[in-house]
Amino acid sequence: MRIVLASGNKGKIREIKEILSEFEIIPYTDLIDKFEIEENGSSFKENAIIKAKAVGEKLKNEIVLADDSGISVPVLGNEPGIYSARYAGVGASDKDNLNKLINELKKRGIKKTPAFYTAAIVLYTPYGIFTTHGFMRGDVIDEAKGDKGFGYDPMFIPKGFDKTLGELDSEVKKEISHRFKALELARLILNTIKQP
């Protein structure tokens, strides 16, 4: 079964391919030119639906998978939340976003505080739209440690661990990640539908 990803994020594509390895997974940019998708939803789920529909409507009869995910820090009013990918501004790099969150903690004199990741996965299929969610809880710290993973991984320590996601082996991270949990649920849906 072929699944088209509504993403151009290399880190995300690699992670999804690893988790759903039994499926043929390609980024939508292999089929059509990259285009701007305005993510103006008020939740991870709404933004994932917007992305999946935008790509799905251009590619008839394809199964499109979209992911919207990010990190929320309750002490900061759940920032960056749905703005995780553009926290430091539109076109900001992962490093820019990471540094902004570290600086927000430092400004408040916070060394370590609870945080959580959310992943919303949407499957846009000829049979309808399906959504799943996954969560990973832990703490954020006011420094970056490790160079594995991407995004905010170097500052996030998952519950039950003493190292950041940036320091943990990818196999360990895969088993506990918010995206892994959401994709495991998506796999159940994919296994019940047939390729159009």
Secondary structure, 3 states (H helix, E strand, C coil): CEEEECCCCHHHHHHHHHHCCCCEEEEHHHCCCCCCCCCCCCCHHHHHHHHHHHHHHHCCCCEEEEEEEEEEEHHHCCEEHHHHHHCCCCCCCHHHHHHHHHHHHHHCCCCEEEEEEEEEEEEEECCEEEEEEEEEEEEEECCCCCCCCCCCHHHEEECCCCCCCCCCCHHHHHHHCHHHHHHHHHHHHHCCCCCC
